Each structure stands twice: as structure tokens, then as C-alpha cells.
Amino acid sequence: MKPTEAIRAHLIARGESVRRVHLATGLQRLTIKLFMDGGTVKSDTLDTLCEYLGITVNIPPLPTEPSPA
């Protein structure tokens, strides 16, 4: 599942209304509606939605290469 799909599914599973998300986040209602209907949004909108939903992204650290001898 893609991150945007997971965020969308989380919103829907919580029963979040467009109005409730709009009031809590300040995002435009049309933007939220389009996203919930499968559309794309800008990364700052995703950041706001993740913050609202309490979603964090954990990226594992890159492996370190051994020092040359």
C-alpha cells in the first residue's frame, strides 16, 4: 500500500468528515474531498494530514560503509 493510500484509508476508517478535517487543519474542503476521493495533493498537505492523524514516518538509517584500511 502506498503512503497516500494508507493516509486516505486511515481518514476513512476513522469516519472523518471533510468538514471536521477542514476545521481541525485549516486545509481547504475541496482539497480534502479530492484527496479522499482518490486524488493527489501536495506534500505539505500530506504533512498536515499526517500531523492531524498522528501518523509518523520512520525511515531506517542508511547502512554505514566500513572505512577503507
Biopython code that builds the backbone (N, CA, C, O; Angstrom):
import numpy as np
from Bio.PDB.StructureBuilder import StructureBuilder

atoms = [
    (1, "MET", "N", (0.854, -1.177, 0.000)),
    (1, "MET", "CA", (0.000, 0.000, 0.000)),
    (1, "MET", "C", (0.901, 1.242, 0.000)),
    (1, "MET", "O", (1.859, 1.330, 0.768)),
    (2, "LYS", "N", (0.579, 2.178, -0.860)),
    (2, "LYS", "CA", (1.332, 3.427, -0.943)),
    (2, "LYS", "C", (1.001, 4.304, 0.270)),
    (2, "LYS", "O", (-0.085, 4.188, 0.838)),
    (3, "PRO", "N", (1.932, 5.183, 0.670)),
    (3, "PRO", "CA", (1.659, 6.053, 1.822)),
    (3, "PRO", "C", (0.377, 6.869, 1.678)),
    (3, "PRO", "O", (-0.382, 7.003, 2.638)),
    (4, "THR", "N", (0.129, 7.414, 0.491)),
    (4, "THR", "CA", (-1.096, 8.213, 0.321)),
    (4, "THR", "C", (-2.343, 7.348, 0.490)),
    (4, "THR", "O", (-3.347, 7.805, 1.037)),
    (5, "GLU", "N", (-2.282, 6.107, 0.026)),
    (5, "GLU", "CA", (-3.414, 5.192, 0.187)),
    (5, "GLU", "C", (-3.646, 4.884, 1.657)),
    (5, "GLU", "O", (-4.790, 4.794, 2.103)),
    (6, "ALA", "N", (-2.561, 4.724, 2.413)),
    (6, "ALA", "CA", (-2.671, 4.432, 3.839)),
    (6, "ALA", "C", (-3.282, 5.614, 4.590)),
    (6, "ALA", "O", (-4.134, 5.427, 5.460)),
    (7, "ILE", "N", (-2.850, 6.826, 4.256)),
    (7, "ILE", "CA", (-3.394, 8.019, 4.898)),
    (7, "ILE", "C", (-4.878, 8.151, 4.579)),
    (7, "ILE", "O", (-5.688, 8.427, 5.463)),
    (8, "ARG", "N", (-5.225, 7.956, 3.322)),
    (8, "ARG", "CA", (-6.630, 8.030, 2.888)),
    (8, "ARG", "C", (-7.463, 6.984, 3.634)),
    (8, "ARG", "O", (-8.538, 7.295, 4.147)),
    (9, "ALA", "N", (-6.969, 5.756, 3.692)),
    (9, "ALA", "CA", (-7.696, 4.676, 4.363)),
    (9, "ALA", "C", (-7.872, 4.986, 5.847)),
    (9, "ALA", "O", (-8.915, 4.686, 6.428)),
    (10, "HIS", "N", (-6.857, 5.585, 6.454)),
    (10, "HIS", "CA", (-6.925, 5.946, 7.872)),
    (10, "HIS", "C", (-8.015, 6.996, 8.101)),
    (10, "HIS", "O", (-8.790, 6.887, 9.052)),
    (11, "LEU", "N", (-8.077, 7.996, 7.247)),
    (11, "LEU", "CA", (-9.125, 9.014, 7.353)),
    (11, "LEU", "C", (-10.508, 8.391, 7.244)),
    (11, "LEU", "O", (-11.404, 8.700, 8.029)),
    (12, "ILE", "N", (-10.672, 7.516, 6.270)),
    (12, "ILE", "CA", (-11.973, 6.893, 6.025)),
    (12, "ILE", "C", (-12.347, 5.957, 7.171)),
    (12, "ILE", "O", (-13.494, 5.943, 7.619)),
    (13, "ALA", "N", (-11.357, 5.162, 7.650)),
    (13, "ALA", "CA", (-11.625, 4.214, 8.736)),
    (13, "ALA", "C", (-12.033, 4.936, 10.025)),
    (13, "ALA", "O", (-12.838, 4.420, 10.800)),
    (14, "ARG", "N", (-11.482, 6.119, 10.248)),
    (14, "ARG", "CA", (-11.835, 6.899, 11.435)),
    (14, "ARG", "C", (-13.173, 7.610, 11.277)),
    (14, "ARG", "O", (-13.683, 8.199, 12.230)),
    (15, "GLY", "N", (-13.743, 7.555, 10.074)),
    (15, "GLY", "CA", (-15.028, 8.213, 9.839)),
    (15, "GLY", "C", (-14.934, 9.724, 9.841)),
    (15, "GLY", "O", (-15.891, 10.421, 10.179)),
    (16, "GLU", "N", (-13.756, 10.228, 9.454)),
    (16, "GLU", "CA", (-13.534, 11.674, 9.456)),
    (16, "GLU", "C", (-14.340, 12.341, 8.343)),
    (16, "GLU", "O", (-14.289, 11.917, 7.188)),
    (17, "SER", "N", (-15.071, 13.372, 8.696)),
    (17, "SER", "CA", (-15.790, 14.125, 7.676)),
    (17, "SER", "C", (-14.867, 15.197, 7.105)),
    (17, "SER", "O", (-13.909, 15.620, 7.752)),
    (18, "VAL", "N", (-15.167, 15.620, 5.903)),
    (18, "VAL", "CA", (-14.394, 16.680, 5.266)),
    (18, "VAL", "C", (-14.442, 17.931, 6.142)),
    (18, "VAL", "O", (-13.424, 18.599, 6.327)),
    (19, "ARG", "N", (-15.594, 18.243, 6.671)),
    (19, "ARG", "CA", (-15.751, 19.441, 7.499)),
    (19, "ARG", "C", (-14.888, 19.364, 8.757)),
    (19, "ARG", "O", (-14.232, 20.339, 9.123)),
    (20, "ARG", "N", (-14.889, 18.212, 9.416)),
    (20, "ARG", "CA", (-14.112, 18.051, 10.643)),
    (20, "ARG", "C", (-12.616, 18.219, 10.368)),
    (20, "ARG", "O", (-11.910, 18.893, 11.118)),
    (21, "VAL", "N", (-12.146, 17.600, 9.289)),
    (21, "VAL", "CA", (-10.727, 17.713, 8.935)),
    (21, "VAL", "C", (-10.396, 19.161, 8.586)),
    (21, "VAL", "O", (-9.360, 19.683, 8.997)),
    (22, "HIS", "N", (-11.273, 19.802, 7.833)),
    (22, "HIS", "CA", (-11.089, 21.213, 7.471)),
    (22, "HIS", "C", (-10.974, 22.103, 8.712)),
    (22, "HIS", "O", (-10.064, 22.927, 8.808)),
    (23, "LEU", "N", (-11.888, 21.934, 9.648)),
    (23, "LEU", "CA", (-11.875, 22.769, 10.845)),
    (23, "LEU", "C", (-10.637, 22.521, 11.711)),
    (23, "LEU", "O", (-10.104, 23.445, 12.325)),
    (24, "ALA", "N", (-10.191, 21.271, 11.751)),
    (24, "ALA", "CA", (-9.052, 20.929, 12.597)),
    (24, "ALA", "C", (-7.708, 21.300, 11.980)),
    (24, "ALA", "O", (-6.744, 21.573, 12.695)),
    (25, "THR", "N", (-7.650, 21.309, 10.651)),
    (25, "THR", "CA", (-6.359, 21.501, 9.981)),
    (25, "THR", "C", (-6.228, 22.824, 9.241)),
    (25, "THR", "O", (-5.115, 23.299, 9.015)),
    (26, "GLY", "N", (-7.350, 23.421, 8.862)),
    (26, "GLY", "CA", (-7.305, 24.630, 8.052)),
    (26, "GLY", "C", (-7.142, 24.351, 6.569)),
    (26, "GLY", "O", (-7.059, 25.284, 5.769)),
    (27, "LEU", "N", (-7.094, 23.074, 6.189)),
    (27, "LEU", "CA", (-6.998, 22.736, 4.766)),
    (27, "LEU", "C", (-8.319, 23.052, 4.077)),
    (27, "LEU", "O", (-9.381, 23.007, 4.697)),
    (28, "GLN", "N", (-8.240, 23.372, 2.792)),
    (28, "GLN", "CA", (-9.444, 23.662, 2.019)),
    (28, "GLN", "C", (-10.316, 22.410, 1.910)),
    (28, "GLN", "O", (-9.807, 21.309, 1.703)),
    (29, "ARG", "N", (-11.619, 22.584, 2.048)),
    (29, "ARG", "CA", (-12.541, 21.442, 1.963)),
    (29, "ARG", "C", (-12.438, 20.726, 0.627)),
    (29, "ARG", "O", (-12.480, 19.497, 0.579)),
    (30, "LEU", "N", (-12.305, 21.473, -0.451)),
    (30, "LEU", "CA", (-12.202, 20.836, -1.765)),
    (30, "LEU", "C", (-10.954, 19.960, -1.857)),
    (30, "LEU", "O", (-11.004, 18.868, -2.423)),
    (31, "THR", "N", (-9.844, 20.427, -1.309)),
    (31, "THR", "CA", (-8.608, 19.650, -1.321)),
    (31, "THR", "C", (-8.792, 18.339, -0.568)),
    (31, "THR", "O", (-8.373, 17.280, -1.036)),
    (32, "ILE", "N", (-9.418, 18.416, 0.597)),
    (32, "ILE", "CA", (-9.651, 17.213, 1.401)),
    (32, "ILE", "C", (-10.574, 16.254, 0.666)),
    (32, "ILE", "O", (-10.316, 15.051, 0.615)),
    (33, "LYS", "N", (-11.647, 16.784, 0.099)),
    (33, "LYS", "CA", (-12.608, 15.949, -0.636)),
    (33, "LYS", "C", (-11.943, 15.259, -1.819)),
    (33, "LYS", "O", (-12.132, 14.061, -2.028)),
    (34, "LEU", "N", (-11.169, 16.008, -2.591)),
    (34, "LEU", "CA", (-10.488, 15.410, -3.739)),
    (34, "LEU", "C", (-9.529, 14.315, -3.298)),
    (34, "LEU", "O", (-9.456, 13.262, -3.931)),
    (35, "PHE", "N", (-8.792, 14.556, -2.215)),
    (35, "PHE", "CA", (-7.868, 13.544, -1.710)),
    (35, "PHE", "C", (-8.614, 12.299, -1.257)),
    (35, "PHE", "O", (-8.218, 11.182, -1.590)),
    (36, "MET", "N", (-9.693, 12.482, -0.498)),
    (36, "MET", "CA", (-10.456, 11.334, -0.002)),
    (36, "MET", "C", (-11.118, 10.555, -1.135)),
    (36, "MET", "O", (-11.432, 9.373, -0.987)),
    (37, "ASP", "N", (-11.327, 11.226, -2.265)),
    (37, "ASP", "CA", (-11.912, 10.563, -3.433)),
    (37, "ASP", "C", (-10.855, 9.939, -4.341)),
    (37, "ASP", "O", (-11.180, 9.435, -5.416)),
    (38, "GLY", "N", (-9.589, 9.970, -3.913)),
    (38, "GLY", "CA", (-8.540, 9.310, -4.688)),
    (38, "GLY", "C", (-7.602, 10.238, -5.421)),
    (38, "GLY", "O", (-6.706, 9.775, -6.126)),
    (39, "GLY", "N", (-7.785, 11.537, -5.274)),
    (39, "GLY", "CA", (-6.930, 12.490, -5.959)),
    (39, "GLY", "C", (-5.583, 12.669, -5.265)),
    (39, "GLY", "O", (-5.342, 12.129, -4.185)),
    (40, "THR", "N", (-4.720, 13.435, -5.907)),
    (40, "THR", "CA", (-3.405, 13.704, -5.347)),
    (40, "THR", "C", (-3.397, 15.084, -4.687)),
    (40, "THR", "O", (-4.199, 15.957, -5.019)),
    (41, "VAL", "N", (-2.476, 15.253, -3.753)),
    (41, "VAL", "CA", (-2.313, 16.530, -3.067)),
    (41, "VAL", "C", (-0.829, 16.833, -2.928)),
    (41, "VAL", "O", (0.016, 15.963, -3.138)),
    (42, "LYS", "N", (-0.525, 18.057, -2.578)),
    (42, "LYS", "CA", (0.862, 18.472, -2.389)),
    (42, "LYS", "C", (1.422, 17.860, -1.101)),
    (42, "LYS", "O", (0.677, 17.460, -0.206)),
    (43, "SER", "N", (2.733, 17.800, -1.037)),
    (43, "SER", "CA", (3.377, 17.176, 0.119)),
    (43, "SER", "C", (3.080, 17.916, 1.425)),
    (43, "SER", "O", (2.963, 17.283, 2.475)),
    (44, "ASP", "N", (2.957, 19.238, 1.377)),
    (44, "ASP", "CA", (2.651, 19.952, 2.621)),
    (44, "ASP", "C", (1.252, 19.620, 3.136)),
    (44, "ASP", "O", (1.006, 19.660, 4.342)),
    (45, "THR", "N", (0.338, 19.293, 2.224)),
    (45, "THR", "CA", (-0.998, 18.855, 2.629)),
    (45, "THR", "C", (-0.912, 17.495, 3.304)),
    (45, "THR", "O", (-1.566, 17.260, 4.320)),
    (46, "LEU", "N", (-0.105, 16.599, 2.740)),
    (46, "LEU", "CA", (0.089, 15.290, 3.371)),
    (46, "LEU", "C", (0.718, 15.441, 4.751)),
    (46, "LEU", "O", (0.343, 14.738, 5.690)),
    (47, "ASP", "N", (1.675, 16.359, 4.872)),
    (47, "ASP", "CA", (2.292, 16.620, 6.173)),
    (47, "ASP", "C", (1.238, 17.037, 7.193)),
    (47, "ASP", "O", (1.238, 16.561, 8.328)),
    (48, "THR", "N", (0.340, 17.931, 6.781)),
    (48, "THR", "CA", (-0.711, 18.416, 7.669)),
    (48, "THR", "C", (-1.663, 17.288, 8.056)),
    (48, "THR", "O", (-2.053, 17.170, 9.218)),
    (49, "LEU", "N", (-2.034, 16.463, 7.083)),
    (49, "LEU", "CA", (-2.926, 15.341, 7.372)),
    (49, "LEU", "C", (-2.266, 14.343, 8.316)),
    (49, "LEU", "O", (-2.910, 13.838, 9.235)),
    (50, "CYS", "N", (-0.996, 14.059, 8.096)),
    (50, "CYS", "CA", (-0.274, 13.131, 8.973)),
    (50, "CYS", "C", (-0.208, 13.681, 10.394)),
    (50, "CYS", "O", (-0.409, 12.944, 11.359)),
    (51, "GLU", "N", (0.070, 14.960, 10.520)),
    (51, "GLU", "CA", (0.128, 15.578, 11.842)),
    (51, "GLU", "C", (-1.236, 15.480, 12.525)),
    (51, "GLU", "O", (-1.315, 15.146, 13.707)),
    (52, "TYR", "N", (-2.289, 15.765, 11.800)),
    (52, "TYR", "CA", (-3.646, 15.689, 12.336)),
    (52, "TYR", "C", (-3.989, 14.270, 12.794)),
    (52, "TYR", "O", (-4.613, 14.083, 13.838)),
    (53, "LEU", "N", (-3.581, 13.282, 12.015)),
    (53, "LEU", "CA", (-3.909, 11.894, 12.321)),
    (53, "LEU", "C", (-2.920, 11.234, 13.285)),
    (53, "LEU", "O", (-3.156, 10.122, 13.757)),
    (54, "GLY", "N", (-1.821, 11.918, 13.572)),
    (54, "GLY", "CA", (-0.817, 11.339, 14.457)),
    (54, "GLY", "C", (0.035, 10.281, 13.777)),
    (54, "GLY", "O", (0.543, 9.368, 14.428)),
    (55, "ILE", "N", (0.191, 10.408, 12.466)),
    (55, "ILE", "CA", (0.974, 9.449, 11.693)),
    (55, "ILE", "C", (2.405, 9.963, 11.561)),
    (55, "ILE", "O", (2.628, 11.121, 11.208)),
    (56, "THR", "N", (3.364, 9.098, 11.844)),
    (56, "THR", "CA", (4.766, 9.442, 11.654)),
    (56, "THR", "C", (5.394, 8.463, 10.669)),
    (56, "THR", "O", (4.907, 7.348, 10.485)),
    (57, "VAL", "N", (6.458, 8.890, 10.053)),
    (57, "VAL", "CA", (7.183, 8.043, 9.106)),
    (57, "VAL", "C", (8.542, 7.725, 9.721)),
    (57, "VAL", "O", (9.293, 8.626, 10.095)),
    (58, "ASN", "N", (8.840, 6.466, 9.817)),
    (58, "ASN", "CA", (10.122, 6.032, 10.361)),
    (58, "ASN", "C", (10.958, 5.445, 9.240)),
    (58, "ASN", "O", (10.630, 4.399, 8.681)),
    (59, "ILE", "N", (12.035, 6.131, 8.925)),
    (59, "ILE", "CA", (12.917, 5.684, 7.863)),
    (59, "ILE", "C", (14.168, 5.089, 8.517)),
    (59, "ILE", "O", (14.833, 5.760, 9.306)),
    (60, "PRO", "N", (14.487, 3.840, 8.191)),
    (60, "PRO", "CA", (15.669, 3.245, 8.801)),
    (60, "PRO", "C", (16.938, 3.957, 8.344)),
    (60, "PRO", "O", (17.010, 4.439, 7.213)),
    (61, "PRO", "N", (17.939, 4.024, 9.222)),
    (61, "PRO", "CA", (19.176, 4.699, 8.831)),
    (61, "PRO", "C", (19.868, 3.936, 7.704)),
    (61, "PRO", "O", (19.744, 2.718, 7.576)),
    (62, "LEU", "N", (20.594, 4.692, 6.901)),
    (62, "LEU", "CA", (21.357, 4.076, 5.830)),
    (62, "LEU", "C", (22.508, 3.281, 6.436)),
    (62, "LEU", "O", (23.095, 3.698, 7.434)),
    (63, "PRO", "N", (22.830, 2.144, 5.838)),
    (63, "PRO", "CA", (23.962, 1.394, 6.358)),
    (63, "PRO", "C", (25.257, 2.180, 6.164)),
    (63, "PRO", "O", (25.439, 2.858, 5.152)),
    (64, "THR", "N", (26.133, 2.083, 7.126)),
    (64, "THR", "CA", (27.413, 2.760, 7.009)),
    (64, "THR", "C", (28.416, 1.834, 6.361)),
    (64, "THR", "O", (28.450, 0.633, 6.629)),
    (65, "GLU", "N", (29.224, 2.411, 5.512)),
    (65, "GLU", "CA", (30.240, 1.620, 4.840)),
    (65, "GLU", "C", (31.479, 1.556, 5.722)),
    (65, "GLU", "O", (31.819, 2.533, 6.389)),
    (66, "PRO", "N", (32.157, 0.409, 5.729)),
    (66, "PRO", "CA", (33.393, 0.324, 6.527)),
    (66, "PRO", "C", (34.446, 1.266, 5.982)),
    (66, "PRO", "O", (34.518, 1.501, 4.776)),
    (67, "SER", "N", (35.262, 1.803, 6.872)),
    (67, "SER", "CA", (36.342, 2.704, 6.466)),
    (67, "SER", "C", (37.387, 1.925, 5.677)),
    (67, "SER", "O", (37.700, 0.778, 5.993)),
    (68, "PRO", "N", (37.925, 2.577, 4.637)),
    (68, "PRO", "CA", (38.982, 1.888, 3.899)),
    (68, "PRO", "C", (40.211, 1.707, 4.801)),
    (68, "PRO", "O", (40.550, 2.585, 5.594)),
    (69, "ALA", "N", (40.859, 0.565, 4.663)),
    (69, "ALA", "CA", (42.027, 0.260, 5.519)),
    (69, "ALA", "C", (43.290, 0.936, 5.034)),
    (69, "ALA", "O", (44.348, 0.777, 5.644)),
]
sb = StructureBuilder()
sb.init_structure("model")
sb.init_model(0)
sb.init_chain("A")
sb.init_seg("    ")
for serial, (resi, resn, name, xyz) in enumerate(atoms, 1):
    if name == "N":
        sb.init_residue(resn, " ", resi, " ")
    sb.init_atom(name, np.array(xyz, "f"), 0.0, 1.0, " ", f" {name:<3s}", serial, name[0])
structure = sb.get_structure()
